[in-house]
Amino acid sequence: MAKKKSNDLRCMMCGTSEAQGATIVPVFDGLTLCTDCISYIDQARDNTLAEARAQGGDVKVKKEDIPTPHEIKKYLDRYVIGQDEAKKYLSVAVYNHYKRIDQEAARDKDAPKAGLRKAIDADPDDVDIEKSNIIMVGPTGTGKTLLAKSIARLLDVPFAIVDATVLTEAGYVGEDIESLLTRLLQNCDYNVERAERGIVFIDEIDKIARKSDNPSITRDVSGEGVQQGLLKLLEGSTVLVPPNGGRKHPEQKMIAVDTKNILFICGGAFDGIERKIASRLNTHVVGYGRDESKKKEQRDNLMRYILPQDLKSFGLIPEIIGRLPVLTALNPLDRDALLRILTEPKNALVRQYRKLFEIDGVKLEFTRDALEAIVDKAIEYKLGARGLRSIVETVMVDAMFDIPSMQVKEFTVDADYVNRQLSRANFDKMKLADS
């Protein structure tokens, strides 16, 4: 009797083999399927998704459930100190996005059957509300990402935070532009209809600025090339999105996503753009003049005078600036704001450390002069709110190491303890090294 060929592949679903003329595909180690069974699975999946969308895919928002801009800003105030102007822009954008979703859902429900006369018979007074994508500009540590994360807690539409620094032109090492929408799809369990009415926050948008104004024989694959690719997403078009992201699975079936109703919020530090603004305002960033107090006030917060032309000078192409019509700047945090950040927000640092010590049965207290000493260091190193965490961690590391092993019920942090701990951590020497 002839032995059966050991390399004869067989479909594990229907049992047919290559010897019977079937095309067998190794899906992954231990699983082989014929092309007929793969087609059957794909069709069954598509039918299941269609049924799910028909039953629960609608994201229509009731008008009475839409939070007003004042309510949205009040919610943001719980987590972010200051930045009232940026909160106002964000609140209005989110509110209008909800209303836009409501209008689109009502229009889809009441629209006449598709036909050649659909556009002619449409209401001439009906207005299409355009989405207003936002770009937030501000120094590091002023709350751009925190604002986006706080918005995410409030919204009941899909929300995704993505990073622009990993993006490159198609065909180069890095992430494709379309992968921005993969996270949005994942956050709504691949419900395409919900994803098409979500919000995407693109962080570090300044890192894809044009590298040089001079033409070059090499391609700007992570700068202007990425900006060109973002145009179709920001304005609105049907994009084929890889469900698993990247190029690691070239055989995966793409998902078509319409970005017309997706709101894009971009944020970036735009380090050095103050020089562009100062040049436009004919204001010296450094130096002295007759009206020194007025010039100093302008130099301390030049961001408030930012205009779209400054973004163009920095390296954003005019086409992408036009698709981000709402421009708002975040103010640098002063001493009072940093003090409030330490104690007032719902997730304030002081509250977090008190909770950590409370779990061990220890009552932790920070004196006023200790908080002021921490803030002074953050201002000295120009770290913003993000630097507060690293400073407090440096101050508290010894206490968090020793106290769980000690019979201590209370622990107070004062200014002397703060300065002593920072001195032991060589903070002053680090400053000398930086200077």
Buried (B, 14 or more C-beta within 10 A) or exposed (E): EEEEEEEEBBBBBEEBBBEEEBEBBEEEEEEBBBEBBBEBEEEEEEEEBEEBBEEEBEBEBEEEEBBEBEEBBEBBBEBBBBBEEBBBBBBBBBBBBBBBBBBBBEEEEEEEEEEEEEEEEEEEEEEEEEBBBBBBBBBBBBBBBBBBBBBBEBBEBBBBBBBBBBBBBEEEEBBBBBBBBBBBBBBBEBBBBBBBBBBBBBBBBBBBBBBEEEEEEEEBBBBBBBBBBBBBBBBBEEBEBBEEBBBEEEEEEEBEBBBBBBBBBBBBBBEEBBEBBBEBEEBEEEEEEEEEEEBEEBBEBBBBBBEBEBBBBBBBBEEBBEBBEBBBBBBBBEEEBBBBBBBBBEEBBBBEBBEEBEEEEBEBEBBEEBBBBBBBBBBEBEBBBBBBBEBBEBBBEBBEEEBEEEEBEEBEBBBEBBBEBBEEBEBEEEEEEEE
